[in-house]
Each structure stands twice: as structure tokens, then as C-alpha cells.
């Protein structure tokens, strides 16, 4: 079994029994924990054929946030203080992300995966309210709930368009 297939098997076995877990497509999964949505992506490592893979765990913390130098400075300070992972900024949708990657493959430790998903969600859940209060934007849970309500009442505009 190649590293990507082994990584996917580990992800599905470790998280598959949780009602918060969903397989979106091959190599892409999502877990809802607290106010966070954590995406898990299995990525082949370039240049190593099917021998290696990386499992990237990402939480979208805040969308449509004002890109202010003080915000970026604070995120860099936090990156230096956190025990793992890092905050990032994506101009598409003005997103603040929190991300951490682990090695995949046959030797991937399912406990490390569970701890990574849990800790990424905890960091995102802890900082989403703080960032919104100080810099604006919306927590991902709020955006998803607004989208669901809009669809329920027949509004067909997509709040994620351009995000």
C-alpha cells in the first residue's frame, strides 16, 4: 500500500466512527469540533513517488478579517509561543487559518493524528472569538450557520462566494 492510501486508511480508521467526521472526497476530510471546522488533507510528498505523504490539518479560524499589521504581528508572536502549528493568512476570503502537518504513511501514529485534530480545533476555537472581537470578520461556524439559514429561506446567494 502506498503512503497516501495508508494515510487515508489511518485517517478513516482513527476518525471514522465520530459523528463529527465526514469524508468530502478522496484525501479530503472534515471534522467539526466546538466552533471549529477542521479540514484534513492527505498530500503526496513531491519527488518521493508513492513512498511518502503528509497529512495537513487546517482550521479556518476567521473569514473576512481586516488585514491589519497589528493582527499579523500578533499572529507571528503567537506562532512563536504555541507548542505546534502556525497561524496563516489567505488573501482569498481574507481568512485566518491555523495549520499543522504530520508525516503520513504506514508508520503514521493514529494517536498523533487524533491529538493534532483535537489541538488544531482547540486553538481555532480559542482564538476565533478574540480575533473577531478585535479585528472583525466572522467565525467559520457563524458563516456556515448563516448559509444554512439563507438556504432554508430560499436565499440562493452564496456567502462563501469570493471567500
Secondary structure, DSSP 8 states (H G I E B T S, - for coil): --HHHHHHHHHHHHHTT-TTEEEEETTEEEEEETTEEEEEEEEE-TTSTTS-EEEEEEEEEEES----HHHHHHHHHHHHHSSS-EEEEETTTTEEEEEEEEE-STT--HHHHHHHHHHHHHHHHHHHHHHHHHH--EEHHHHHHHHHHHHHTT----TTTT-
